[in-house]
Amino acid sequence: MDFRTRRFGGFSRRGVLGAFAGLTAVFADRRSAVAQGAATAFRVHDHGSHTRIVLELTAGPGFTVFQLPDPYRTVIDLPEIDWRLQEGLDTRGEGVVRDLRYGLFQPGHSRVVLDLTEPANVDRAFMLAPTATTPWRLVVDLKPASREAFLSLAGPSKSIEVARSDPSVFDLSPRPDRSPAGAQELNDSLPVPQRKPAVKAADRKAVIAIDAGHGGVDPGAIGVSGVKEKDITLAAARQLKSALEATGRYKVVMTRNRDISLGLRQRIDIARRAAANAFISLHADSIGRSDVRGLSVYTLSENASDKEAAALAANENKADLIIGMDLTRESTEVRNILIDLAQRESMNLAAHLASGLIDELKREVKLLRNTHRFAGFAVLKAPDIPSVLMEMGYLSNREDERALKQTGYRQKLVTSIVRAFDRYFAEIQIDGRI
């Protein structure tokens, strides 16, 4: 999960990405029935005085643009659309745009996040109707600005809303009374149960929360062949859910079952609302060395077991910034509350679960040296749920990447994980903790 390898796309020096095909069939997300058209091409060009971004569409929905600081980003929100853009081009940025991410942000709501090299304000934003030779085109012009000027217009409350109905009108006035159309503050915590629901022992099923890492506008690590971590984790999570439910012993909740963005706290809250007895987050790492391969399991500790674990956790905990969320209005207390919530009993149980996972997995797959590692992952910090994070392998290693793309190999992982959960819950029940 090294963010240095997470380029999700980019632009040629001429600024053209062209019209492209969609994701490979193996990992293609089912297209939503509510999708309002599709994006077919994306290009950017540095005009000197400004940088122009153009998104070609099969329909012309309204859209909203706003900007966020630290890091500098321009965010474009649209109704849910299909994405038919080719991926895998190794390109450099153009003008003030360094990189872009796109995807489903939440049901009914797609998002494009433009990472900027410097502060740049939206100069113009408009939708061009199709002609005999051109499709619908969404156009945004960015002009370099001072930090002070950028900050004065930053935040969803100062969004620019552009309606489809009159593409000749450029409405660039701040909207202090508006948030992005259809958007919600994903960093707001969902309600959680005060205690786990009481059930008869004979009816009791352990609840397991499966978290497919990354998703939507956050692709995660990019493999040597261009495969995205978010697709690998979702495929593995779906297989694990099926295998656990097939035993008849577990109830399973997934933090996501489609290609959609989720904040770190939202993933935890989904598990807590389901009164989960265990939480497993699936990931695939990527680093600068192509010879490193193997699986590892992480549990929570504020003191990382090594420098690599510390760096990995630090990058993962920035994921809320990656998906274009505005945390500027949150207090320091709220931003740090997950750290304060970590409880010793859950951490000890998580370590017990990790030990069982490693015992089962080592029979089937190659493990990383010092397999059980410790780091301060925010996604592991539910106060009352034993939580583990599994790095299934390195997408920067050709052998690991090839294996993780195969259903049969992922099924070996899944079978080992199910055995580990069987063992863990049998021991916990004997101990009277469930």
Order of alpha helices (4+ residues) and beta strands (2+ residues): beta-beta-beta-beta-beta-beta-beta-beta-beta-beta-alpha-beta-beta-alpha-beta-alpha-beta-beta-alpha-alpha-alpha-alpha-alpha-beta-beta-alpha-alpha
